[in-house]
Amino acid sequence: MPVVSDLRILLRLRDFRRLLSVRLLSQGADGVYQVALAAYVVFSPEKQTSATAIASAMAVLLLPYSLIGPFAGVLLDRWRRRQVFVHGNVLRALLAAATAVLMAAHAPDWLFYVSALCVTAVNRFVLAGLSAALPRVVDADLLVLANSLSPTAGTLAATAGGGLAFGVRLLTPGSDATVVLLGAVLYLCAGLTSLSLAPARLGPDGESTRPRLRTALAETARELLAAGRHLAAPRRRGATLALGAMTAMRFCYGALLVLLLMLCRYGLSSTPEDGLRLLGLALAVSGAGFFTAAVVTPWAVGRIGPGMWIAVCAGAATVLEPALGLPFTTGPLLAATFTLGLITQGAKIATDTIVQASVEDSFRGRVFSVYDVLFNVAFVGAAAVAALILPPDGHSASLVLLTALLYGIVTAVTARFERRQNSGKGAVSRETSPASAREAETQI
């Protein structure tokens, strides 16, 4: 198979393998940590969880990055990305261990959320740095394939980590603190693996010095405006549109995830442990969708282009999500989670490729941090909307239809832009045909 042979070529690149190992360990730890938090907040028998409580937890853990994210980008374009991976993962290991202690000690919820907030704050630097560093370890002609393998493999690692956490949690109920400690060990392994990369290998280009905090704060506005102008240039409209489309699709993903959590907790299960098992199965099926996207997307992008592939993914979701979600039964629900995983990851691979190909290396850290902020704001906004719409058992046709409508809008806007771009290229091609060139030479 061509995909298998291409993957073999990619995996022969030593530094790509090392960067991929850092991603796998880091995101595997994320999966363990996040499932432990979900089990503690949503599926603890003593807690009466609601959609509002889930939305509040998401807001506490994610919304502050609307402020942190831009600063992360400014620093990422100055710090050695390899050092971010080393220090960031070691710091997360220490913070995760502190979270486990708070769980075991039954500390107040606010203190638990502060600890979890610190862990996920460092995560913003690590994930944005991984995306910004990828073009440094692969050639341009392999970038689409690398974007298929690397982030998708990271998502699968997070899914596997979540599965491991589910297994430990189900075998030993009440072991949330132990599961968090397992995540801390994986974070530490990711930090140690980062040491295998040369300090300057991952960029950014030019002299990279650690700025003083006051200097970084003073320069943030100017730097972000420069990055915004860079992204808003006419030749980067495709990247801007792709970011907008992915943000809307992330909103849909967040709303449907809250719906899934409520259905697993109350609508389709009789006990919290049964709900946790169902959620684990749904996440595993969604992981299969992510893997399928990694296989299908390079082939699709090679034939129709990354922008049109985003439109196809959104169009498929427009039709399939309500068809599979509205019955509110286990079988169609699992099929819907597979579809959601496939279309979300497929669109993200295409978006990452468009942004990486359009943005210069010196701006990538800032752009990917803004990208990350858009993800978080859309996710929290989706949780807030879901909290207003969802009944206690999670059965809401209105929310399913609202997400289908948003997917439809993304489909229409993206497809229209791609058609206009293709027609424009065709016009340029006709203007520069051999006959036109000979005519121009005669006039000269």
N, C-alpha and C positions, 0 to 999 in steps of 0.2 A: 504494500500500500504506500502511496506517495507520502501520506501524513507520517507513517511510521519511519520511513527513510529520512524525512525532514527532521523529525524529532531526534533521530540518532545523530544527525549532523549537529543539531543544536546542543545536545547533551555532551558532545565532544569538547565543547568550549569550557575550559577549566573554570574560569571566573564566573561564567553563567551558572555552572553547577553549584559553585560555592554560594553565590547570591541566592539561588533557588533553595539551597539547604537552610539558609538563614530565614527565608520566607516561610518554609514549611514548618520549621520549629517554632517560629514566632507566632504564626497564625494557628498552628496546632494548639499552642498555649492559650491563644485567644479563645478558641473553641471550648477548651476545658473551663477557662475562667468564666466565660459568658454563660455556659450551661449551669455552672455552679450558682451564679447569681440568679438566673431565671428560676432554678429549682428552689432557691432560698426565698425569693420574693413572690413567685407566682404559685408554686406547687407545695409550699409548706402547709401541712394540714391545719395548723393553728391560724393561718392567715386567710381572710376572706377577700380574695383578690377581685378587683373590678377593672374594667377598661380604663377608668380614670386613674386608678393606682398604677397600671402599666404605663399610661401616658406620662404620669408624674415621674416615674422612675426613668423613663427615656429622656425626659426633659432635664432632669438632674444630671444624668450621665453624659448627655450629648449636646444640649443647647449651649453650654459655655464655650464650645469650640467655634461658635460663630465669632467669638472674640479671640480665642487662642489661635485658630487656624491661620489667619493672615500673618501673625507673628511667627508662627512655625515656618511658613514659607520664606520669610525674610532671612531667618536664621539658617534654614536648610541650604540656601544659596550662598552661604558663607562658611558653614561648618563642613568638615569632611564627612561625607555621608557614611563612610565606614565607621567612623567614630560615633556617629549617632546610633548606629545599630549596636555597637558594643555597649556603650554607656546606657542607652535607652533600655535594652533588654535586661541588663543587670539591675537597673533601678526598678524595673517592673517586677523582677523576681522578689526584691526586698519588699515592695509595696504589696504584692499579692500575699506574701507571708504575713504581713501585718493585717490584711483583710481576714485571713484565716483565723488569726488570734481573736479578732473582734467577733467573728461568727461564734467561735467556741465559747467566748466569754459572754455571749448574748448582750453585746453592747447596744446602746440606743441606735435606732435606725439612722439618724442623721450622721452619726459618726461612721457607720458602715458605708453610707453613700459617699462621704468625703473620701474615704480610703479608695473605694471603687472608682471615684472620679479621677483621682490621681493616677491610677493604673491606666485608665483609658485616655487620659490626657497625653501621656507619653506615647501611647499608641498612634496618635495623630502624626507625630514626627516619624515614627518607624515606617508606617504604611506609605506616607507621602514620599519618604526617602527611597523606598523600594521601587516605586513607580518611576521616580526621577532618575534612578541609577540604572535602570534596565537598558537604555540605549547605549550605555558605556561598555557593556559586556557582550553585545551582539551587533552584527552588521545591519545596515538599514534594510537589506533585502530579506532579513530574517525577523524583522521587528513584529510583523503581524503574527507569525508563528510563536514568537517569544511571548507576545501578549496573550496568546491563546493558552500557552502552557503555564506560564508563571503565575498570573493572578488566579487562574482557574485551579492550578495545583494548590495554591495557598488556600483557596476556598474549600477545596476537598480536604486539605489538612485540617482546617478549622472544623469541617464536618466530622472528620475522623476523631479529632480531639473532643468534639461534643459527644460523639458516640461513646468514646472511652469514659467521659464523665457521666453520661447516662448509665452506662454499665455499672460503674462503681456506685453510683447513687442508688440504683435499683437493687443491687446486691446487698448494700449496707445502708438502709434508710437512715437519714439524719447525719450523713457523713459529708455534708457540704464543705466544712472546713478542710477535711482531708483532700477533697477534690481540688480545692483552691491551692493547697500546697503542691499537688501534682502539677498544676499550671505554673507555679513558681519555679519548679525544677526545669520545666521545658523552657521558660523564659531565660533561665540561666544558661541552658545549653545553647540557645540561639545567640546569646551574647558571646559565648566562648567560640562558637563557630565563625562569628564575624571576624575574629582575629586571623583567620586563614587568608583574608583578602588584604592586599597591600593598602596602606593608609590613603594613598592618593589615587587609587585605581578607579574609584567610583565618582570622582569629581567633587565639587564643581570645578570648572576650568579657572585658571588664574590663581592668584594668591588667595588662600583661604585662611582667614584669621577669625578668631572668636571675638566678636565685638562686645563691648560693654553693653549692659542692658539698657542704660540710658541712651546710648547711641543708637541701638537697634530700635527703641521706641520712637526716637525722634525721626528716624529715616523710614519708618514703616509706611506712612501715608504716601510719601514720594515714590517709594519702591513699588507699592501696589498700584499706584496710578500708572507708572511706567509699564508694569505687567499688563494692566488693563488695556492700555493703548496698544501694546504688542499683540494682545489677543484679539482686539477689535479691528485690527487692520483688515482691509477688504479681502486680502488673500487668505485670511484666517476665519472668514465667516463660517466655513464648514465646521471648524472647531467650536466656535461659539454656539452654533445650532446644536451640535452633538452634545455639548454640555447641558444645554437647556432641555433637550429631549431626555437625556439620562437622568436629570433632576426630576422631571415629571414621572418617569418610570420608577425612580426610587421612592417617590411619594406613594405611588400605587403599591409598591412592594411593602412599604411600611404599614399602610392601612390594612392590607391583606394579612400581614404577619400578626397584627393585633387581633384580627378576626380569628385567625388560626389558633392563637393562644387561648382565646375565650372559648372557642369550640372544644379544644382539647381539655380545658379545665372543667367546663360545665356542660356544654351542649352535646358532646359525644362520649362522655365517660361518667362513670358513677362515683369514682374516687380520685383523689389527687394522683395516686400512683398509676392508675389506669391512664389518666390524662397525660402523665409524663411519658409513659410507654408510647402512646399514640403520637405525641409530639416528636419523640425520638424517631419513630418510623417515618413521619412526614418529613423531617429534616434529612433523613437518609435518602428518601426518594427525591427530594429537592437537590441533594448532592449529585445524584445520578443525572439530573437535568443539567447541572453545571458541567459535569464531565462530558455529556453529549454536546454541549455548546462548544467545548474546547476542540472536539473532533470536527464538528460541522462548520464552525465559523471560518477557519482559514479557507476551506473550499468555497464557501458562499462569498466571502469577501473578494476572493480571487476572480469571481465571475460577475458579480454585480456591484462591487465596491462597498466600503464600510458604511457610507451614509445610507445607501439603499438597504443594506442588511439591517440597520437600525429600524428602518420603516417596516421591513418584513416582520421583524420580531414584534414590534408594537402592533402591527396588524393582526398577527396570530393571537396575541393576547386579547385584542379587542373581541375576537370571536370566541376563543376557547375558554377564557376565564369565566364569563357568565354561564356558558354552556355547562361547564364542569362544576362551578361553584354553587350555583343556585339550588341544586338538589339538597345540599347540606347533609350529605351522607358520606360515610367513610371512603368508599371506593372512588367516587368522582372527586372527592377532596384530595386524595393522594395523587390522582392524575393531574389535578390542578396545580399541586405543588411541584410536580415534575415539570409541567409546562412553564410555570413561573420561574423555576430555576434556569431552564434552558433559555428563555427569552431575555431574562434579566442579565445573565452572564454573557450571552451572545452580544447583546447591545453594549455591554460594558467593554468587552474586548474591542469592539469596533470603535467605541468612543476613545478608549485609551490610545489606540493606534492613530486616530485622527489627531488628537491633541499632541502626542509625542512627535508626529511627523511635521506638525505645523509650528510648534513652539521651539525656540532656540534653547540650547542647554542651560544658559545662564538664567533663564526665566522658568525653567521647568519646576523647580521646587516651589516657587510662589504659585504658579498656575495649578499644580496638583494639590496644594494646600487649599486654595480657593475651591477647587473641585471637591475636596473632602468636606469643606464647610457646607457647600451646597447639598451634599449628601445628608449631612447631619440635620440641617434645617428642614429639608424635605421629609426626613424620617420622623422628626419630632412633630412637625406640622401634621403629618399623616396620622400619628398616634393621637393628637389632639382632636382631629376631625372624627376619627374612629370612636373616641371616647364620647363624643356628642351623639353619634348615630347608633352605636351598638347597644342592643339589649343585653341583659346579664348572661344569657346563654349563647351569645355570639351570632344568632341567626338574623342576618340583616341583608335582605335583597337590595336595599337602597345603596349600601356601601359597595357591593359587588358591581352594581350597574354604574355607580359613579366612577369607579376605577376603569371600567370598560370604556366609558366616555372619554376619560383622559387618554387612555391608550389610543383611541380613535383619533383624537386631535393630534397626538404626536405622529401617528401614521400619515395623516393628511399633510401636515406642515413639512415633515421631513421628505416625503415623496415628492411634493411640489418643488422643494428646493433642489433636490437631486435632478429632477427632470429639467429644470431651468439651467442648472450647471451643465448637464450633458448636451442640451441644445446649444448653449453658448460655446462649448468646445467644438461642436460640429460646425458652427458658423465660422469659428476661427480656423478650423481645419480646411474649410472650403476656400477661405480667403487666402490661405497660404498654400494652396494646391500647386503642383508643378506648373500648370498653365498660367496661373496668376503670377508665379515667380518669374516665368519667362517674359510675361508682359511687362512686369516691373523692370526687368533688366533692359528691355527694349526702350522703355521710356527714359531710363537713365542714360 
